[in-house]
Amino acid sequence: MFKVPRMLTLVLSLSLFGATGAMANSLWGEYEGFSKIKMTINDVEKQFTESEAPAFLVKGNAVFPVRALSESLQSLVRWDNANKTVSVYKPNVHMFVAEKVNDDYSVKSPFGRVPKGKKIDFAVFAQVDSLKTPFYSFKISIETPSGKQAVEPHEKIVNGQKENFWYPWPFSVSFSEAGDYVIKFSIKLDEGGDYTTVSEKVIVSE
């Protein structure tokens, strides 16, 4: 009925959420004859385009789009068409920032808040483990509170397996806006694919 690579759904029993049964009539409309349900991630409603399959009910079970759910939870998704298998990978990625760093990248002054208007030279440290799938590249980027790129993102091509590693990179940022500057660590599984954010770190400008 559906093209699996485009849809990639995950079935979860409603009993997991304490529900006793499916609603007779959906509050959110229908999809292919099934009742649609609202899907939220951290209390933010997930919006679906017309070309995407939304979350819906089948025989009392909630069916979620795997890619939408996994990416919202900062996980990676692979589709193996030959074996009709969906694989989800959740690497552990921890980041911190330090303003004063020695030549050997040992840390002197980690921070998380900056005065608005100040320009700071600092390094982003990413610690990655349990990345159990080969991937093409990763990227470190910094977004301003208004959603723009604060500096040019840094991209590193791996094109292979790299399950556990540390990676530091220097940046120079002018914190001209008040609010949250978001550092994102993203991974691209295949050269022609898209980046998926797997970790975020916030620097508050005030």
N, C-alpha and C positions, 0 to 999 in steps of 0.2 A: 504493500500500500504506500509506503514512504521510501524515498531514497535515503538509505542509511547514512552515507557520508555527509549528507546535507543536514540531517536531523540529529543523529547521535543522541539518543535518549537514555535516561537512567530511571528505572522503576523503583520506587520506594513505597513500601506498604504504609497506608494511612495509620495503621495501628502503631507505628513507630512514633507518631505525633499525638497519640492519645485520642484519635478520632474513632468513632464507632461505625461509620459508614459513609458512603458517598452522598453528596447533596443531590436531591432530585432535580433541581433546576439551578443552573449556574448563575452566579451574580455577574460573571464576567464575559458571558457570551459562549459561543461554541466554536470548535475547530474540528473539521472533518467528521461532524456528528457527535463529537465528545465535548463534555463540559470543560471549558477553560477554567483554570484556577490562577490566583495571583501568586507570584513568586517574588519574595523579597530576600535580599542579601544584606545583613546588618541593618535591617529596617528600611532599606532603600529598594523601591519596587523596580524589578527588572522589566525594561521595555523591549518588546520584540518587533522587528520589522515585518512587513507583509511576506517577505521571502523566508522567514524563519518559522520553525515550529514552536509554539508557545508551550507552557506547562498545561497539562490537562489530566482528566481522570479516565481510567480504563478499569472497569470492574472493581471499583473501590480502591484502586491503586493510583497514586500520584506519579505521573510520568514527566520527568524534567529533561530539558535539553542538556546533555552532558557537557558540551563545549561551553555553553553560557554559565552553567553552574561551576564547572571546574575553573574557568578563567576568573570568575568572580571570587573564588576561593584561592586564587593565585596558584593554580596547578596547570600542568601541561597535559595535552591530549594528543594521542596518536591514533589514527585509524588504519588498520591493516585490512585492506579490501579483500585480499586473497584468502585470508583466514576469517574474515568477518568478525574482527576483534577490535574492541575499543580498549586502549590502555591509558590510564591516568597516572601521572607522576607528580609527586609533591616533594620537591627538594627542600632541604632546610637551608635557608639563606638568611644570614644575620648581617646587618650593616651598622657601622657607627662612623662618626666623623671626628676628626681631630685637627685643631688649628695649628699646633706646633708638632712637627714630626721630624725626627732625626733622619740622616741620610739612609740609614738602614730601615726606615719606616717604623721605628719604635715610637710609641705614642707618648706625647707630653701633656697635651691639653685637649681632651675630648670636650665637646660642647653640644648643646641642643637648642640654645636661644641666642639671638643676636639683636643688637640695636638696629632699628630701621635706618637705612641709609648708609650703613657701614659696608665696606668692601673687605672681604676676608679671603685669604689664601688658605686652603685646607685640603685634606685628603679624605677620600671616602674609602673605607675598608669593608670589603665583602668577604664573608666566610661562608663557603658553600660546601655542603655534604649531602649524601644520599641522593645525588642526581643520577639515577639509575638508567638513563637512556642516552645514547649519543645525541649530539646537537651541533648545529652549525655555528652559532655565535651567541654572545651575550652583549648587553648594552647597559651602561649606567647613564642615567639622564636626571636632570633637575628641573622641575617645573615651578614656575612662580605661582603666587596665589591666584593670579588671573588666568592661569592655564597655559602660559607661554613657556618656551624653553629659556631658562636663565642663562645657560651657556650651551655650546655645542656638545651634544651627547658623545660619550666615548664608546666605541664599538670594538670588540675583540673577536676575531674569527678563531674558532677551535676546530670545527669540522671533524669531530670524532668523539671519543669517550673521555670524560674528565669528571669523575664522580666526586672527588673531594679536593678542594683547593682554596687558597687565600688569594685575594686580588685587591691591591691598593691602587688608587689613581688620584692625582692632584687636580683640583679645580680652583678657579678664582671667580668669586661671585659677588656682585653688588646687590645687597638686599634692599632694593629701593622701594619695595612694597611691604605693607604690613600684612601679616597673616602667615599661612603655612607654605613653606617651600618643601616640595615633596621630591625626595630622591627615590628613583625607581631602578630596580635591577630587573632586567627583562631578558628572556631567552627566546631565540629563534631555533626551532627544531630542524628545519630544512631551509636550504638557501632561498627557495622561492616562496617561503611561508611568511607569516607575520610574527612580530614579537609578542610575547605574553609576559606581563608583569608578574613576577613571582615573589617580590619583596618590596616593601616601601619603608622609608624612614623620613621623619618630618623634622625640619628645622624651623623654629618659630621666630619670625621677625616682628619686633614690637617696639 
